[in-house]
């Protein structure tokens, strides 16, 4: 099992370019199953989760061709449906949360889909009801096989309908949209997720011949078509990685330029960091984070303590809550961090407390952070990464700490961040991977 050894306390400088967005890539790759024709995708991040999904597609009979760094073509003209019954397919499902989105394309194009309960981060309950209720609304028969612990769905032809989602699930919305584009009739989805990566999926599907209106809103209307054709698509930069680099600059009191961030798709993220007192400048489509000796957390107009909370888009993505919590440990002032969506995501703060941070974990969803304002540095220690986002948060803490830290189980970080140690070393970070 690999680990990172980080010597903290070093100032970073220079430019860094974000990778392609993980969450968009997983949706886009599943959508390549919707057509027999070739689909070319650019800016695919070279990370474990995406690599596992590409490998799954290859095992299913999809013709996968690597055209260059981050660029692949996919042609699903000879899908091996027998493979979907195999133990290997189910094992791969269990290891990858994003595999649940294969259900929509498989069901609508081939009339049958099977999946096991997908894995991923251990951050609390992540139910699948939205996915399966959506398929049932479109006319699919749903069976849970207790012996194999699998979910099976079948339908000769899905039929459009109106549905109100019980939650604005991003992957749930993506699964339903991909199923509806080839369904008979019109599908109306209310309370749909509307984040930029879901918008990207809808735009790519429209380029393939789908008819989708309401893109960017929580009300999507999809007129089913008989078939889709091939297209080319470029994935957006990863907003979570961009936020991670902003937090990294603040914690190490460094000046960093983040290149080609697709500013218009960042939503509330820049302003959320500004509320923590972090200065940042938009320079064209780049973000410049100047070196700051201190950053002061804002308060509400009545002087009460600021709350940073996640919410469905256009609110703050939950994937950045861990990063913002770490940044707050060296701020001037106090803040309440409220992680609403996942009840196990804040448990990593025990590591930060052991490093010297002043944090009160109120319950599984809330933590009060009292900032040190760099009057007391965090101390290096040995830690274990429990999930992708906590892993990068611990890495940021280690870079700003005094002394040497070791982060174990960095396979979690590799699932979401491409070649992170070499990219950070180019900025001046002292980080080494060891087996």
N, C-alpha and C positions, 0 to 999 in steps of 0.2 A: 504494500500500500504506500503510495507516494505522499510526501510532505513538502511543505515550503519552509525554508529557514530564512527569516527576515531580520536584518539588522536595521532597527528603526532609528529615527532621528535625523535622517538625511533629507535635505531639500531636493525637490524635483524641479525640472525645467524642460522646456521644449514643446514639441507638438505631438499629438497622438490622434489617430483616426479611429472612430468607433467601427466595430464590426457590423455586419448585417444583423438585423433583428431576429433573435431566436424565435420569439413568439409568432412573428409573421412567417418565418421560414417553415415552421411546422404546419401551419395552415396551408400555405402555398403548395408544399410538397404533397400533401394529401389530395389537393385539388387536381394534381396531374393525372389522377386515376379517372377523371370524368370524361376523357376524350381518348380516342384511338390515335390521334395525331400528336406530333412532337411538340413539347412545351420546353422552352429554354428559360432558365432562371439564373439571374446574376446576383452577385453580392450575397451568396449563401455563406453563413459563418461556419468555420471549420471547428465545430464543437461536438462534444460527445453525443448529446441528445439528437442533434440534426444528423450526425453521421449514422446513428443507430436507425433513424427513420429511413434514410437513403438505403441502408443495407436491407431493411425490411422490404422496401419497394423492389429492390433487385431480386430478392428471394421470391417475391410474388410473380416474377416474370417481366417486370417493367424493364425496358431497355434503358439503362442508366449510362450516360457518357460524360466523362469529365472533360470539359472544353478548355479549362484554364483555372487559375486560382479563383475559387468562389463561383465558378460558372459551370453549370451542368445542363444537359438535355435529358428529358424523360419521355419515353413513348410507351404507353400502356395499351398496345394493340394485341398483345398475346398474354393476358393475365392468367396465371395458373391458379384457378379457384381451388384446386385440390390442396394447395399449400395452406389455405386458410383453415383446414381441418387438422393441421399438423401440430405436434407438441412444440416444435420450434417456433411456429408463429405465435402460439399462446404464450410461450416463455418470453418472446420479445415484447409482446403486448404488456406483460406484467412489469417489464423493466422501464417502460416509457409512457409517461402520462399523456403525451400528445398523440399516442396511437389511437385514442378513443375517437379522434376526428376522422379516422379511416372508415368508420361505420357509415357516415352519410354518403360518400362517393360509391362505396361498394354496394350499399343497399339500393340506391337509385339507379345505378347502371347495370348491376348484375342480379338484383332481386334478392340477395342474401348477404348477410354479414354476421360475423362472430367476433367476439372480443372477450378477453378475460378482464378482471378488474385491473386497470392500469396502475403502474407505480408512480415514481417521481419523488418529490420532496416529502418528507415526513413533517408536515406543518399543520396537521389537524385534518378535520373532515373535509373532503373535497368530493361531494356527492355527484352522481352521474344522472340524477333524475331528469334534469333539463334536456339532456341528450336523448334519453329514451322516451320521455313523454312527447318530445317533438316528433320522433319517428312514428310513435303510435298515433299522434294527431294526423300524420300524413298517410295513415292507413296500414302501417306495418304491424305484423303480429310479433309479439315479444315473448320470449320464453327464457327463464333462468334455469340452467341445468346445474343442479346442486352437486351431482357427482363430479363434473368437470370444473365446477365453479366458473362457468362461462355464461355469457349473455348471447342469445341468438335472435336475430331479426330476419323476417322475410316478407316480401310483398311482390306480387307480379308487376304492379306499376303503382308507384306512389301517387296520391292525389292531393292537390293543393287545398288549403283550408285557411281559416283565420285562427290564430292562436295568440294567447297572452302568456309570455314566459313567466315562470314563477320567480326567476332572478335574471338579471342582465349578465348571464354567463358568457364570457368571450368564446370559449371553446364550444359551449353549447350552441350559441348563435351560429358559429362557423359550421358546425356539423349540420344544423338544420338548413342553413342557406345552401350548402353544397348538395344536400338531398333534394331541395325544392327546385333547383334550376332545371332538373330533368323530369320533374313530376308533371302530371297532367293537370292543367288548370292553373289557377292563381293562388299563391300563398301570401298571406299577410302576417308578419311577425311584429307584435307590439311588445315593448320593453326589451327590444333587441340591444345587444351591446353595440357601441358605436365608436370604439377606439380606432386610432389610425390604422392599425394592422388589420382589423376587420374591414375597414374601408378599402385597404389595399387588396384584400381577397376579393371583395365585390367588384372592384375595378378590373382585376385580372379576369374574373369570370365573365364580365361584360365584354372584354376584349376577345373572349373565346366564343361569344355569341349569346350569352345569357342576357336576360332582360330583368334588371334589378333597378328599382327606383327608391328614393329615400336614403341613399347612401350618405352616411355621416349623421343620420338621425336615429332615434330609437324606434322608428316605424319603417320597416322594410316591406316593399311589395315586390314579389317575384312572379313573373309570368313564365311558366314552364315551357321549355323548348324540346324538340325531338333529339337534338344532339349538339355537342360543342365541338369546336375545332381547336387547333393548336394556336399558340401565341408565344410572345416573349415578355418577360417580366423582370423588373429590378426591385430587390428588397430594400426597404428603408434602413437607415442606420438604427442601431439599437438604443432606444431612449433610456433603458435601464443602465447600460454601460456608460452612456453620456452622464447620467446622474452620478454614477459611481466615480467617474473621473472628477466631477465637480467636488464631491465630498473628499476625494483623495487630495486635491489641491488645498482645500481648506485645512484638513488635519495636519498636513506637512508644511503649512505656511509657504506654499510654492506658487509660482506663476506658470500656468499651463494653458496652452491653446488647444482646444478640441476642434478638429477639422470636420467640415461637411456634416453638420448635425441635423440638417433638415429642420431648421428652427420652427417653421410653421406647424410642424407635427409634434412639437414638444409639449404643447398645451400649458398646464399650470406648473410644470416642473421648474423652470427658471425662477418663477415668482416664489415657489415654495422654499427654495434655497435662499432667496433674498430675505424671506421672513426669519431665517436663522441668522441673518446678518452677513451672509456671504455675498460679496460683490462679484458681479460677472457682467461682461459686456458682449453685445452682439456685434460681430465684425463680419459683415456680409452673411455667409452661412456658417461662420465659425463662432465659437464661444471662447472668449478670453477670460480666464480667472486670474486676477492679479494676486500677488502675495499679500497676505494680511497678517499682522501681528496679533490682532484680535478681531472677533466678530460677535456682535451683540444681538441676542435674540429679541425680536420685536415683541410687543405686548398688544393686547386689544385696546381699543379707545378708552375703556374704563380703567385701564391699568392692570387688568387681570392676566394671569399666566396664559401664554399662547398654547394652543392645542394643534398638533400636527396629526391629521387623521387621513386614512385612505378612503377612497370612494370610487364607484364606477366612473369611467370616463364621462365627462371631462374632469372629474376629480383626480386626486393624486393616486397614482398606481400603487398598490400594496407592495410591489416588488422593490420600491425604494424606501420603505419605512425603516428597514434595518440599517441602511446606509445613513439616513438622516438621524437616527438615534445615535450612532457612533459619532457623527459630526457634532451633535449637541453636547457630547461629553467634554469638549474643550471650548465651548462657547462661553460667552458672558451672559449669564441669566439662566432661567429655568424654563422647561417646556414639558408639557404632557404629550407623550407619544401614544396614540390610540390606533392599534392595529385591529380593525373591526372584522376583517374577513376570515382570518385564520387564527385559531386559538392556541397554536403551539409555536408561532413564529418569534415570540419574544423571549423564549426560554434561553436563547444564547447569551442573554445579558449577564448571566452568572460569570461567563468568561471575562466580560468587561469589568464587572465588579472586582474580580480577582486581580485585574490589571490596575485597579485603583480608581475606577470611575465611580461617581456618586449617582447611583440609580436606585430608585425604589420600584420594585416590580409589584404593582398593586394587585393584579390578577392576570390571567392568561392573555388579556387584550390590552392592558394599559401599563405604562411605565412613566414615572416622573424622573426626568434627568436634570440634575443640578450641575451646570457647567463649571469647569475648573478655570476657564479663561487662561489656560496654559500656565497658571500659577503652580500647578502640580501636574507633572507629566504622567501619562500612563506607563506602566512597567511591562517589559516583555515577559512572556510566559509561554508554556506549551498549551495548545488548545486543539480542539477537534471540530471540524466544520460539519454542522448537522444538515445543512441544505445549501443550495446555490447562493441565495442572497445573504444569509448569515455568514457564509464562507467569505464572500467579498467584503462584508462589513468587518469581519475579524482581520482580514488582510489590511484594510485601511487603518484599523486601530493599531496593528503591528507596525505599519510604516510610520505612524506618528508617535510611537512609544519609544522610551529610552531602553536600550538593551536589545537582546536577541529574543525573538519569538519563534516558535515552531507551530505550524498549523498542519495537523494530520487530516487524513481523509479528503485530500484536495481533489479527488475525483469528482466531488460535488461541485467544486468551482469550475473544473474542466467542462462540466455539462453545460455551462452557460457563458464561459469567457474564453475566447480564442487566444492561445499562446500568450497568456497574460504575463508570465514572468519575463519573457523576452521583450515584450512591448514596454513593460515598466522599467526594465533595466535600461532601455534606450532613453528614459527620462531621468535616470540617475538613481533608481531604486537599488538597494542591496538585497537581492532576493535570489535564492537558489532552490532548485527542485532536487530532492533526494528521494531514493527508493527505499 
